Amino acid sequence: MKLLAIIFCLGLLFASCKKNNETPYQSNGVLTGYDLRMCPSPLCGGLLITIKNDTAKNTPPYYHINSSLAQLGINENTRFPINVNLNYKKDTGIFATYNYIIVTKIKVVK
């Protein structure tokens, strides 16, 4: 009888647990606007973002994202500044020295 009660309690315990598939975002940031500098190279343009909880050494005042709002899944009519949660990685290619990041996941915070 004790064994049956223990099995029943364990069954209730496992039934009440549910797996959380949502991964938390690694950073908070503010999309401040478009980079409007005019230059003939691909080093200009894209969006500017300030990452609030950036723990890197000698953090720049902003990073570049080589994407538009539409490419990030954000409505084009959204007004700047836009508070966001995001996952990103630093660009390791030719734009690494120009503070470019690659956004892997982003969500607008209301």
WOCORWO-V611412 format. One record per residue. N is the residue number from 1. RES is the residue in one small letter. SS is DSSP state (hx for helix, st for strand, lp for the rest). PHI is phi in radians with two decimals (none if undefined). PSI is psi in whole degrees, -180 to 180 (NA if undefined). Layout:
N & RES & SS & PHI & PSI
N & RES & SS & PHI & PSI
This chain:
1 & m & lp & none & -41
2 & k & hx & -1.08 & -41
3 & l & hx & -1.08 & -41
4 & l & hx & -1.12 & -40
5 & a & hx & -1.16 & -40
6 & i & hx & -1.14 & -45
7 & i & hx & -1.09 & -41
8 & f & hx & -1.12 & -44
9 & c & hx & -1.11 & -42
10 & l & hx & -1.13 & -38
11 & g & hx & -1.09 & -42
12 & l & hx & -1.14 & -39
13 & l & hx & -1.08 & -47
14 & f & hx & -1.20 & -34
15 & a & hx & -1.22 & -30
16 & s & hx & -1.43 & -17
17 & c & lp & -1.41 & 140
18 & k & lp & -2.35 & 145
19 & k & lp & -1.41 & 135
20 & n & lp & -1.68 & 108
21 & n & lp & -1.50 & -11
22 & e & lp & -1.41 & 122
23 & t & lp & -1.53 & 139
24 & p & lp & -1.25 & 156
25 & y & lp & -1.44 & 144
26 & q & lp & -1.40 & -23
27 & s & st & -2.52 & 158
28 & n & st & -1.95 & 143
29 & g & st & -2.65 & 174
30 & v & st & -2.30 & 118
31 & l & st & -1.32 & 116
32 & t & st & -1.64 & -18
33 & g & st & 2.57 & -173
34 & y & st & -1.50 & 148
35 & d & lp & -1.40 & 108
36 & l & lp & -1.70 & 12
37 & r & lp & -1.11 & 143
38 & m & lp & -1.79 & 115
39 & c & lp & -2.63 & 154
40 & p & lp & -1.41 & 2
41 & s & lp & -1.91 & 167
42 & p & lp & -1.31 & 9
43 & l & lp & -1.40 & -7
44 & c & lp & -2.00 & 159
45 & g & lp & 1.75 & 176
46 & g & lp & 1.56 & -166
47 & l & st & -1.82 & 153
48 & l & st & -1.85 & 136
49 & i & st & -2.36 & 139
50 & t & st & -1.85 & 125
51 & i & st & -1.69 & 121
52 & k & lp & -1.24 & -44
53 & n & lp & -1.88 & 43
54 & d & lp & -1.32 & 123
55 & t & lp & -1.79 & 6
56 & a & lp & -1.18 & 153
57 & k & lp & -1.33 & 139
58 & n & lp & 0.95 & 57
59 & t & lp & -1.18 & 140
60 & p & lp & -1.33 & 163
61 & p & lp & -1.17 & -26
62 & y & lp & -2.72 & 161
63 & y & st & -2.00 & 160
64 & h & st & -1.78 & 140
65 & i & st & -2.09 & 121
66 & n & lp & -1.51 & 60
67 & s & lp & -2.57 & 161
68 & s & lp & -1.73 & 172
69 & l & lp & -1.07 & -40
70 & a & lp & -1.11 & -39
71 & q & lp & -1.17 & -27
72 & l & lp & -1.52 & -3
73 & g & lp & 1.45 & 23
74 & i & lp & -1.92 & 139
75 & n & lp & -1.02 & 133
76 & e & lp & -1.12 & -22
77 & n & lp & -1.51 & 0
78 & t & lp & -1.18 & 135
79 & r & lp & -1.54 & 145
80 & f & lp & -1.43 & 152
81 & p & lp & -1.31 & 148
82 & i & st & -2.02 & 118
83 & n & st & -1.38 & 132
84 & v & st & -2.42 & 157
85 & n & st & -1.89 & 140
86 & l & st & -2.65 & 156
87 & n & st & -1.95 & 136
88 & y & st & -2.63 & 167
89 & k & st & -2.40 & 149
90 & k & st & -1.28 & 141
91 & d & lp & -1.19 & 128
92 & t & lp & -1.83 & 6
93 & g & lp & -1.50 & -149
94 & i & lp & -1.22 & -17
95 & f & lp & -1.65 & 6
96 & a & hx & -1.05 & -37
97 & t & hx & -1.35 & -8
98 & y & hx & -1.81 & 20
99 & n & lp & 1.05 & 40
100 & y & st & -1.50 & 144
101 & i & st & -2.21 & 158
102 & i & st & -1.94 & 117
103 & v & st & -1.48 & 124
104 & t & st & -1.72 & -26
105 & k & st & -2.74 & 137
106 & i & st & -2.54 & 146
107 & k & st & -2.51 & 132
108 & v & st & -1.32 & 133
109 & v & lp & -1.75 & 126
110 & k & lp & -1.46 & NA
